[in-house]
C-alpha cells in the first residue's frame, strides 16, 4: 500500500523570511488540524507535508 503525501505549505527556499520557530509552530498548528495524519517537513520538497498514518498491524 502506497502512502501518498500531500503538500500543505510550500516554503520558498530563496528569500524566505520564516524562522525555524515559525515553521515548527505551523507544523504544530497543522498537526492539530490533521490529528489522524502525520504532518512533517520534507527537506527535498522544502514544504510541510501530510500523509496518512500507517495502520497498526
C-alpha positions as CSV (number, residue, x, y, z in Angstrom):
1,X,0.0,0.0,0.0
2,X,1.5,3.3,-1.1
3,X,1.4,6.2,1.4
4,X,0.5,9.3,-0.5
5,X,1.9,12.6,0.8
6,X,0.3,15.9,0.1
7,X,2.0,19.3,0.3
8,X,0.2,21.7,2.7
9,X,2.6,24.6,2.8
10,X,5.3,25.2,0.2
11,X,8.2,27.3,1.6
12,X,10.2,29.5,-0.8
13,X,13.8,28.3,-0.4
14,X,15.2,31.6,-1.5
15,X,14.0,34.8,0.1
16,X,12.0,33.2,2.9
17,X,11.5,35.3,6.0
18,X,10.2,32.4,8.1
19,X,12.2,31.4,11.1
20,X,12.6,27.8,12.2
21,X,10.4,28.6,15.2
22,X,7.6,29.8,12.8
23,X,7.9,26.7,10.7
24,X,7.7,24.5,13.8
25,X,4.7,26.5,15.1
26,X,3.0,26.0,11.7
27,X,3.7,22.2,11.9
28,X,2.1,22.1,15.3
29,X,-0.9,24.1,14.1
30,X,-1.4,21.7,11.1
31,X,-1.0,18.6,13.4
32,X,-3.9,19.9,15.4
33,X,-5.9,20.3,12.2
34,X,-4.9,16.8,10.9
35,X,-4.9,14.6,14.0
36,X,-5.3,11.3,12.0
37,X,-2.3,12.1,9.7
38,X,1.4,12.5,10.0
39,X,2.5,16.2,9.5
40,X,6.2,16.6,8.6
41,X,8.7,18.9,7.0
42,X,10.0,17.4,3.7
43,X,13.5,18.8,3.1
44,X,13.5,17.7,-0.6
45,X,10.2,19.5,-1.3
46,X,11.1,22.3,1.1
47,X,7.5,22.0,2.3
48,X,5.3,21.0,5.2
49,X,3.5,17.8,4.1
50,X,0.9,15.4,5.4
51,X,0.3,11.7,4.8
52,X,-2.0,9.1,6.3
53,X,-0.7,7.4,9.4
54,X,0.5,3.8,9.0
55,X,-2.1,1.3,10.1
56,X,-1.2,-0.7,13.2
57,X,-0.7,-4.4,12.4
